[in-house]
Amino acid sequence: QVQLQESGPGLVKPSQTLSLTCTVSGGSISSGSYYWSWIRQPAGKGLEWIGRIYTSGSTNYNPSLKSRVTISVDTSKNQFSLNLSSVTAADTAVYYCARDNEEAGLDYWGQGTLVTVSS
Amino acid sequence: QSVLTQPPSASGTPGQRVTISCSGSSSNIGSNYVYWHQQLPGTAPKLLIYRNNQRPSGVPDRFSGSKFGTSASLAISGLRSEDEADYYCAVWDNSLSGVVFGGGTKLTVL
């Protein structure tokens, strides 16, 4: 059973870079035809797709965030990461990592981690 | 404002059948598969329907999905109290080259 777990600082100052890591267990991140994705959800609001990475390193990003987002993968650690630069209070949200299965879509999700942007 | 349009709320009584709609365009629903996710209060979303109408293992057959043109629907029959949750449609958008979500529908079981 694949499991994903987000980790990283829960508090980030405005203008700084938000950095999160997702650790995948129960399977190799580099096996199969999977993308590895980040999604966020501000309190009381809907889901927003941030972007995804294939194990080859190819990426897709939400156009509205593209200038500030970098997603990378470390196959040796079975992890992938999110960097979001120049954050503001509008970036405060629960951040989820998820596996994007070519057939089944976003089929496994992490439990989510709350990141607050505040000085 | 979401690229995919869902009603913000829906409701029904136990045992009833309810449907939740998701409206898009030719660049998303009209040309790609639709997925549905259920988010119970305080938890992460869970895949409910994939490829328009397929259920992952463990999802009851009370849940069904359909797609016609640039719209999709999620139907829940035999409504139960534990179905009270937020429901989101999701689809790949060819114009944006990314995944788009509907705004979500809060289902209340009266």
Chai-1 contact restraints between the chains, C-beta under 6 A:
chainA,res_idxA,chainB,res_idxB,connection_type,confidence,min_distance_angstrom,max_distance_angstrom,comment,restraint_id
A,G46,B,G103,contact,1.0,0.0,6.0,A-B,restraint_1
A,G46,B,G104,contact,1.0,0.0,6.0,A-B,restraint_2
A,L47,B,Y88,contact,1.0,0.0,6.0,A-B,restraint_3
A,L47,B,F101,contact,1.0,0.0,6.0,A-B,restraint_4
A,W49,B,G98,contact,1.0,0.0,6.0,A-B,restraint_5
A,W49,B,V99,contact,1.0,0.0,6.0,A-B,restraint_6
A,N60,B,S97,contact,1.0,0.0,6.0,A-B,restraint_7
A,N60,B,G98,contact,1.0,0.0,6.0,A-B,restraint_8
A,N62,B,G98,contact,1.0,0.0,6.0,A-B,restraint_9
A,P63,B,L96,contact,1.0,0.0,6.0,A-B,restraint_10
A,Y96,B,A44,contact,1.0,0.0,6.0,A-B,restraint_11
A,A104,B,Y50,contact,1.0,0.0,6.0,A-B,restraint_12
A,G105,B,Y35,contact,1.0,0.0,6.0,A-B,restraint_13
A,G105,B,Y50,contact,1.0,0.0,6.0,A-B,restraint_14
A,D107,B,L47,contact,1.0,0.0,6.0,A-B,restraint_15
A,W109,B,A44,contact,1.0,0.0,6.0,A-B,restraint_16
A,W109,B,P45,contact,1.0,0.0,6.0,A-B,restraint_17
A,Q111,B,A44,contact,1.0,0.0,6.0,A-B,restraint_18
A,G112,B,A44,contact,1.0,0.0,6.0,A-B,restraint_19
